[in-house]
Amino acid sequence: MEQRFNASRARQRRTELGMTVTSLAGAMGVSTSHISQIENRVYQPGLGTFLALAKALKLEASELLEEVEGGSHERRATPFPAGGGGDRDSGASSGRGPGGQRPSSADLSATPPQ
């Protein structure tokens, strides 16, 4: 058995707590569209966002996971992708350097052409 993020459980818990998408996004420091895309399974959250979501929803992280048959389900995104593939807060997929910072023009000009 494999585990993946349970978007339905996250939405259910948010509504149980009387939170709006806007209030949850504010508590986590992310955009409302980010929360909406997670809840609508556009992509799975990265590890940092997943942990922040569990904390904001006052749940143990394991309560936001569901068991699935390994390899028998269609996946739209990989849970906790390396390099932040599904997580907009990592900067890794945006061409940013360590710490999420964009390289400066000096950094770019110092790189020899390949």
C-alpha positions as CSV (number, residue, x, y, z in Angstrom):
1,M,0.0,0.0,0.0
2,E,1.1,3.5,-0.8
3,Q,0.0,6.8,0.9
4,R,-0.9,10.1,-0.8
5,F,-2.2,13.4,0.3
6,N,-6.0,13.4,0.9
7,A,-7.3,16.8,-0.5
8,S,-10.9,15.9,0.4
9,R,-9.9,15.5,4.1
10,A,-8.0,18.8,4.0
11,R,-11.1,20.6,2.6
12,Q,-13.4,18.8,5.1
13,R,-11.2,19.8,8.0
14,R,-11.0,23.4,6.9
15,T,-14.8,23.7,6.8
16,E,-15.1,21.9,10.1
17,L,-12.9,24.7,11.6
18,G,-15.1,27.3,9.9
19,M,-12.1,28.5,7.9
20,T,-12.4,30.0,4.4
21,V,-9.8,29.4,1.7
22,T,-8.7,33.0,2.3
23,S,-8.3,32.5,6.1
24,L,-6.3,29.2,5.6
25,A,-4.1,30.8,3.0
26,G,-3.4,33.7,5.4
27,A,-2.6,31.4,8.3
28,M,-0.1,29.6,6.1
29,G,1.3,32.6,4.3
30,V,0.4,31.4,0.8
31,S,-2.0,32.6,-1.8
32,T,-5.7,31.6,-2.0
33,S,-5.2,30.1,-5.4
34,H,-2.4,27.9,-4.0
35,I,-4.9,26.5,-1.4
36,S,-7.6,26.1,-4.1
37,Q,-5.3,24.3,-6.4
38,I,-4.3,21.9,-3.6
39,E,-7.9,21.2,-2.6
40,N,-9.0,20.7,-6.2
41,R,-6.1,18.2,-6.8
42,V,-4.5,20.3,-9.5
43,Y,-1.2,19.3,-7.8
44,Q,-0.1,17.8,-4.5
45,P,1.6,20.0,-2.0
46,G,5.3,19.8,-1.4
47,L,6.5,18.6,2.0
48,G,6.8,22.1,3.5
49,T,3.4,23.1,2.4
50,F,2.0,19.8,3.5
51,L,3.3,20.2,7.0
52,A,2.2,23.8,7.2
53,L,-1.3,22.7,6.1
54,A,-1.5,20.1,8.8
55,K,-0.5,22.6,11.4
56,A,-2.9,25.2,10.2
57,L,-5.7,22.6,10.2
58,K,-4.7,21.4,13.7
59,L,-4.1,17.9,12.5
60,E,-1.3,15.3,12.7
61,A,0.3,15.1,9.2
62,S,-0.7,11.4,9.0
63,E,-4.4,12.5,9.2
64,L,-4.0,14.2,5.8
65,L,-2.8,10.9,4.1
66,E,-4.9,8.2,2.5
67,E,-3.9,4.6,1.6
68,V,-4.0,3.7,-2.1
69,E,-3.2,0.6,-4.0
70,G,0.4,1.0,-5.3
71,G,0.5,1.6,-9.0
72,S,-3.3,1.1,-9.6
73,H,-4.4,4.7,-9.4
74,E,-3.9,7.6,-11.8
75,R,-1.8,10.3,-10.3
76,R,-1.9,13.9,-11.3
77,A,1.1,14.9,-9.3
78,T,3.7,13.2,-7.1
79,P,3.4,13.7,-3.4
80,F,6.4,15.7,-2.0
81,P,8.2,16.0,-5.3
82,A,12.0,16.4,-5.2
83,G,12.9,19.8,-6.4
84,G,9.5,21.3,-5.6
85,G,7.7,20.1,-8.8
86,G,4.3,20.5,-7.2
87,D,5.0,23.1,-4.7
88,R,5.1,26.7,-5.5
89,D,6.8,27.7,-2.3
90,S,10.1,25.9,-3.1
91,G,11.5,28.1,-5.9
92,A,13.4,25.0,-7.2
93,S,11.3,24.8,-10.4
94,S,11.3,28.5,-11.1
95,G,15.0,28.8,-12.1
96,R,15.9,30.2,-8.7
97,G,19.0,29.4,-6.9
98,P,19.6,28.2,-3.3
99,G,17.2,30.0,-0.9
100,G,14.7,30.7,-3.7
101,Q,16.7,33.7,-4.9
102,R,17.0,34.5,-8.6
103,P,20.5,34.7,-9.8
104,S,21.8,38.2,-10.3
105,S,23.0,39.5,-13.7
106,A,26.6,39.3,-12.4
107,D,26.0,35.6,-11.7
108,L,24.7,35.1,-15.2
109,S,27.4,37.0,-16.9
110,A,30.1,35.1,-15.0
111,T,28.8,31.8,-16.4
112,P,30.8,30.7,-19.5
113,P,28.7,29.7,-22.5
114,Q,28.2,26.0,-23.1
